[in-house]
Structure formats: structure tokens, C-alpha cells
């Protein structure tokens, strides 16, 4: 899988986690948004080439 596709998949996972904060009750919405944003940041790091996945 190339670098752009990996970053896209990670970004979609992060967006899904972030948006699920409003519809789930397992963890608090603040924790869910924080984890989602961290996953999005990881996707950006992969996209920029600082880390390969």
C-alpha cells in the first residue's frame, strides 16, 4: 500500500472515531475526540513521510 493510501485510511479511521463521539456512550465524548484527533495527527505524520506505515 502506498503512502498516500495509508494516510487516507488512517485519516478516515480518525474521522470516524472523532465523529462517533456524539453517538456512543462507552467513553466520554472528550476522550473520543482526543483519540480521534491523535489518530488524525498520526495520519498526517505518515502522509508527510516522517514515518512509514
N, C-alpha and C positions, 0 to 999 in steps of 0.2 A: 504494500500500500504506500503510495507516495505521501510526501509531507503535507501537501495541501488537503488531501482527503482525510488524513489522520486528524489534522487540526479541525476540519469541518465536523467530523464525528464527535470529537471531544467537545467542540462548541455546542453542538446540538444536545449532547448529554447535559452540559452545564445549563443551557437554557431550559431544558426540561426540568431539571432539579429546581432551578430558581422559580419557574412558573408553578411548580407543584406545591409551593409553599402556601398557596391560597386554597388548596383543595384537600390537603391531607391533615391528619391530626396526630401522627406518630411522634414527630418532633416539633419544636416551636417554629414559627414562621421565620424568626430571626436566624435561627441555626440553619434552616433550609436555604435561605437566601445567601447566607455566608458561604456555605459549602458550594452552592451553585456558582457564585462569583469566583471562588477559588478554582473551580474546575474550568471556568471560562478563562481565567488568567493562565492556567496550565496550557490550554489550547492555544493561547496567544504565544506563549513561550515556544511551543512546538512549531507554530506557524513561522515564527521569526528565525527559527533554526538554532536557537540556543540549546535545545535538547531534542534528540531524535526519539521517536516512539515506534 
